[in-house]
């Protein structure tokens, strides 16, 4: 059994995937998280849930997933006082895309949604300026799709006041020699991508994200060919755990939190709610309650995890 974090004044805030895609799953999980808080580590909280609907042209990172009604999604986040983040990380936005009715309607809906401030994960400065000007109540997250693999570039991004959080490339996760030297202000802004399964030596990650951006814009283009030697295996949590950039629960508790880092992003859009449950069991659930949580979720008649 893991001990409670030695630094009891700090919390780990997890930013979870599938705001629209896993709406039905969160309808079951969030009541369990609230009503049986004893099942979960008291040093962790849900910082946000992120995502974008299918066919959302401002979307990026992954082609949009999820058909859940945005009004219902917004109401669920408001009911549980959880920050909703719109994943608007398309890197190829042009002026003609800024008037998109669906994306602007989503901004109008989510800009003010209860006591929890909602956010936007973003890549394009053009889109950032548009949203800041028209929907000023959002906070902004600098997207990992920028592929910030150089620590000097990460420091420059951290100094930009418009961003509340910055998600570096996962290959900077273990750069503790420089991460430790950051001021507390900038440590609070860093949001680590914990469970990336992408090939650590990938040299083509930015092109992969740009391919997704083209598809989101409706541009007819071929699929990006992944250079990973394990690409044919798909995402496996077991493989992600072997990635040199993987941040596990022991790392979070014993290294990152004592060093002053609070924010951790869990990837998982497009992977299915069953594997997202495994992430939440691993990162948030006390070992002695993991089977109980799994049973409560799997046996809920309203939810189909397969």
C-alpha positions as CSV (number, residue, x, y, z in Angstrom):
1,X,0.0,0.0,0.0
2,X,1.3,3.5,-0.9
3,X,1.7,5.9,2.0
4,X,0.1,9.3,1.9
5,X,2.3,11.9,0.2
6,X,4.9,13.2,2.6
7,X,4.1,16.8,1.6
8,X,0.5,17.0,2.9
9,X,0.1,20.6,1.8
10,X,0.3,19.6,-1.8
11,X,-2.1,17.8,-4.2
12,X,-1.6,16.0,-7.5
13,X,-4.1,17.3,-10.0
14,X,-4.9,14.8,-12.8
15,X,-6.1,16.1,-16.1
16,X,-8.2,13.3,-17.6
17,X,-9.1,12.4,-21.3
18,X,-12.4,12.1,-23.1
19,X,-14.6,15.0,-22.1
20,X,-17.1,14.2,-24.8
21,X,-16.0,10.7,-25.8
22,X,-16.3,9.2,-22.3
23,X,-19.2,11.2,-21.0
24,X,-21.2,8.0,-20.2
25,X,-18.2,6.7,-18.3
26,X,-17.7,9.8,-16.2
27,X,-21.5,9.8,-15.4
28,X,-20.7,6.6,-13.5
29,X,-17.2,7.3,-12.2
30,X,-17.7,10.8,-10.9
31,X,-20.5,9.9,-8.4
32,X,-18.3,7.0,-7.2
33,X,-15.3,9.4,-6.8
34,X,-17.4,11.8,-4.8
35,X,-19.4,9.4,-2.6
36,X,-16.6,7.0,-1.8
37,X,-13.6,9.3,-1.5
38,X,-12.1,6.8,0.9
39,X,-11.4,4.5,-2.2
40,X,-9.0,7.1,-3.6
41,X,-5.7,8.7,-2.5
42,X,-6.5,11.9,-0.5
43,X,-3.5,13.6,-2.1
44,X,-5.0,13.5,-5.6
45,X,-7.8,15.4,-7.3
46,X,-9.3,15.7,-10.7
47,X,-7.9,18.9,-12.1
48,X,-9.9,18.9,-15.4
49,X,-11.3,16.6,-18.1
50,X,-10.4,17.5,-21.6
51,X,-11.5,16.8,-25.1
52,X,-13.3,18.0,-28.3
53,X,-16.3,16.6,-30.1
54,X,-16.0,14.8,-33.4
55,X,-15.7,17.0,-36.5
56,X,-14.5,19.9,-34.5
57,X,-12.2,21.8,-36.9
58,X,-10.3,23.6,-34.1
59,X,-9.5,20.2,-32.6
60,X,-6.0,18.7,-32.6
61,X,-3.7,16.1,-31.0
62,X,-6.2,13.5,-32.0
63,X,-9.0,13.6,-34.5
64,X,-12.1,14.6,-32.5
65,X,-13.9,11.9,-30.7
66,X,-17.3,11.8,-28.9
67,X,-20.9,12.5,-29.9
68,X,-22.2,13.4,-26.4
69,X,-24.5,16.4,-26.3
70,X,-22.3,19.4,-25.3
71,X,-25.0,20.8,-23.0
72,X,-25.2,17.5,-21.1
73,X,-21.4,17.5,-20.8
74,X,-21.3,21.0,-19.5
75,X,-24.0,20.2,-17.0
76,X,-22.1,17.2,-15.7
77,X,-18.9,19.2,-15.2
78,X,-20.9,21.9,-13.5
79,X,-22.6,19.4,-11.2
80,X,-19.2,18.0,-10.0
81,X,-17.4,21.3,-10.1
82,X,-14.8,20.1,-12.5
83,X,-12.9,22.2,-15.0
84,X,-13.7,21.3,-18.6
85,X,-11.0,21.9,-21.2
86,X,-11.7,22.2,-24.9
87,X,-8.9,20.6,-26.9
88,X,-8.5,23.3,-29.6
89,X,-4.9,22.4,-30.4
90,X,-5.1,22.5,-34.2
91,X,-1.8,24.0,-35.4
92,X,-2.9,25.0,-38.9
93,X,-5.7,27.5,-38.1
94,X,-6.1,30.3,-40.6
95,X,-8.3,33.5,-40.5
96,X,-11.1,31.8,-42.4
97,X,-11.4,29.1,-39.7
98,X,-12.0,31.6,-36.8
99,X,-15.7,32.1,-37.6
100,X,-16.6,28.4,-37.4
101,X,-20.0,28.3,-35.8
102,X,-19.7,25.0,-34.0
103,X,-16.4,25.9,-32.3
104,X,-17.6,29.3,-31.3
105,X,-20.8,27.9,-29.9
106,X,-18.8,25.5,-27.8
107,X,-16.8,28.5,-26.5
108,X,-20.0,30.3,-25.6
109,X,-21.4,27.3,-23.8
110,X,-18.2,26.4,-21.8
111,X,-16.8,29.9,-21.1
112,X,-19.0,30.3,-18.0
113,X,-20.0,27.1,-16.5
114,X,-20.3,27.1,-12.7
115,X,-17.6,27.9,-10.1
116,X,-14.8,25.9,-11.8
117,X,-13.1,27.9,-14.4
118,X,-12.9,26.2,-17.8
119,X,-9.9,26.1,-20.1
120,X,-8.7,25.7,-23.7
121,X,-5.8,23.6,-24.7
122,X,-4.3,25.5,-27.6
123,X,-1.5,25.6,-30.2
124,X,-2.2,28.4,-32.7
125,X,-1.5,31.9,-31.5
126,X,-4.0,33.1,-34.0
127,X,-6.7,31.1,-32.4
128,X,-5.5,32.0,-28.9
129,X,-5.9,35.7,-29.7
130,X,-9.4,35.1,-31.1
131,X,-10.6,33.2,-28.1
132,X,-9.0,35.6,-25.6
133,X,-10.7,38.5,-27.3
134,X,-14.1,37.0,-27.6
135,X,-14.3,34.6,-24.6
136,X,-12.1,36.2,-21.9
137,X,-13.1,33.9,-19.0
138,X,-11.2,30.9,-20.2
139,X,-7.7,30.0,-19.0
140,X,-5.3,28.6,-21.5
141,X,-3.0,25.5,-21.7
142,X,0.0,25.4,-24.1
143,X,-0.5,22.2,-25.9
144,X,2.0,19.3,-26.0
145,X,1.5,19.3,-29.8
146,X,4.1,22.1,-29.9
147,X,6.6,19.3,-29.2
148,X,8.8,21.4,-26.8
149,X,11.8,19.1,-26.6
150,X,14.4,21.8,-26.0
151,X,14.4,22.9,-22.4
152,X,15.2,26.5,-23.4
153,X,12.1,26.6,-25.5
154,X,10.1,25.2,-22.6
155,X,11.4,28.0,-20.3
156,X,10.3,30.6,-22.9
157,X,6.9,29.1,-23.1
158,X,6.6,29.1,-19.3
159,X,7.3,32.8,-19.3
160,X,4.3,33.6,-21.5
161,X,1.7,35.1,-19.2
162,X,-1.3,34.1,-21.3
163,X,-0.7,30.4,-20.4
164,X,-1.8,29.0,-17.0
165,X,-0.3,25.7,-17.8
166,X,2.3,24.4,-20.3
167,X,2.6,20.7,-21.3
168,X,6.1,19.9,-22.4
169,X,7.0,17.1,-24.7
170,X,7.2,13.9,-22.7
171,X,10.9,13.5,-23.4
172,X,11.6,16.4,-21.0
173,X,9.8,14.5,-18.1
174,X,13.0,13.2,-16.6
175,X,15.1,16.4,-17.0
176,X,15.2,16.8,-13.2
177,X,18.5,18.6,-13.3
178,X,16.8,21.6,-14.9
179,X,13.3,21.1,-13.7
180,X,14.5,21.4,-10.1
181,X,16.0,24.8,-10.9
182,X,12.7,26.3,-12.0
183,X,11.0,28.8,-9.7
184,X,7.9,27.7,-7.8
185,X,5.8,29.9,-10.1
186,X,6.9,28.0,-13.2
187,X,6.8,24.6,-11.5
188,X,3.1,25.2,-10.9
189,X,2.6,25.9,-14.6
190,X,4.1,22.6,-15.8
191,X,1.7,19.8,-16.6
192,X,3.5,16.5,-17.3
193,X,2.2,14.1,-19.9
194,X,2.6,10.9,-17.8
195,X,1.6,7.9,-19.9
196,X,2.7,8.5,-23.4
197,X,3.3,5.4,-25.5
198,X,4.9,7.1,-28.5
199,X,8.4,5.9,-29.5
200,X,10.9,7.8,-27.3
201,X,13.2,8.3,-30.2
202,X,10.5,9.6,-32.6
203,X,11.8,12.4,-34.8
204,X,8.5,12.9,-36.6
205,X,6.1,13.8,-33.8
206,X,5.3,17.3,-35.0
207,X,4.5,16.0,-38.5
208,X,2.1,13.5,-36.9
209,X,0.2,16.2,-35.1
210,X,0.1,18.4,-38.2
211,X,-1.5,15.4,-40.1
212,X,-4.2,15.3,-37.4
213,X,-4.7,19.1,-37.8
214,X,-5.2,18.7,-41.6
215,X,-7.8,15.9,-41.0
216,X,-9.6,18.0,-38.5
217,X,-9.9,20.8,-41.1
218,X,-11.4,18.3,-43.5
219,X,-8.3,18.3,-45.8
220,X,-8.1,15.0,-47.8
221,X,-4.7,13.6,-46.9
222,X,-3.0,10.2,-46.3
223,X,-2.6,8.9,-42.8
224,X,0.7,9.7,-41.2
225,X,3.0,6.7,-41.1
226,X,4.3,6.3,-37.6
227,X,8.1,5.6,-37.3
228,X,7.7,3.7,-34.0
229,X,9.0,0.1,-34.2
230,X,5.9,-0.9,-32.1
231,X,3.3,1.1,-34.0
232,X,1.5,-2.1,-35.1
233,X,0.9,-3.1,-31.5
234,X,-1.3,0.0,-30.8
235,X,-1.4,1.6,-27.3
236,X,-0.7,-0.7,-24.4
237,X,-0.3,0.6,-20.9
238,X,2.3,-2.0,-20.2
239,X,4.4,-0.6,-23.1
240,X,3.8,2.9,-21.9
241,X,5.2,1.9,-18.5
242,X,8.5,0.9,-20.2
243,X,8.8,4.2,-22.0
244,X,11.8,6.2,-20.6
245,X,9.5,9.3,-20.2
246,X,6.8,7.4,-18.2
247,X,5.9,9.0,-14.9
248,X,4.4,6.4,-12.6
249,X,2.6,6.9,-9.3
250,X,5.7,6.3,-7.2
251,X,7.5,9.0,-9.3
252,X,4.6,11.4,-8.7
253,X,4.5,10.8,-4.9
254,X,8.2,10.5,-4.2
255,X,9.9,12.8,-6.7
256,X,7.7,15.2,-8.5
257,X,5.3,16.3,-5.7
258,X,8.1,16.9,-3.1
259,X,9.9,18.9,-5.8
260,X,6.9,21.2,-6.2
261,X,5.1,19.8,-9.3
262,X,1.3,19.4,-9.1
263,X,-0.2,18.8,-12.5
264,X,-0.3,15.6,-14.5
265,X,-2.0,14.9,-17.8
266,X,-3.2,11.4,-18.6
267,X,-3.6,10.7,-22.3
268,X,-6.3,8.3,-23.5
269,X,-8.6,9.9,-26.0
270,X,-9.5,7.2,-28.6
271,X,-8.3,4.3,-26.4
272,X,-11.7,3.4,-25.0
273,X,-13.2,3.8,-21.5
274,X,-12.0,0.4,-20.3
275,X,-8.4,1.4,-20.5
276,X,-9.1,4.8,-19.1
277,X,-10.6,3.1,-16.1
278,X,-7.2,1.2,-15.7
279,X,-5.4,4.6,-15.7
280,X,-7.7,5.9,-13.0
281,X,-7.2,2.7,-10.9
282,X,-3.5,2.9,-11.3
283,X,-3.0,6.7,-10.7
284,X,-5.9,7.5,-8.3
285,X,-7.2,4.4,-6.5
286,X,-5.8,2.8,-3.4
287,X,-4.7,-0.8,-4.1
288,X,-7.1,-2.3,-1.6
289,X,-10.1,-0.7,-3.3
290,X,-9.1,-1.2,-7.0
291,X,-11.2,-4.3,-7.4
292,X,-14.1,-2.7,-5.7
293,X,-14.0,0.3,-8.0
294,X,-13.6,-2.0,-11.1
295,X,-16.6,-4.0,-10.0
296,X,-18.7,-1.0,-9.3
297,X,-18.0,0.4,-12.8
298,X,-18.2,-2.9,-14.7
299,X,-21.4,-4.0,-13.1
300,X,-23.2,-0.7,-13.6
301,X,-26.1,-1.6,-16.0
302,X,-26.0,1.9,-17.7
303,X,-22.4,1.6,-19.0
304,X,-20.9,-0.5,-21.7
305,X,-17.1,-0.5,-21.5
306,X,-16.6,-2.7,-24.5
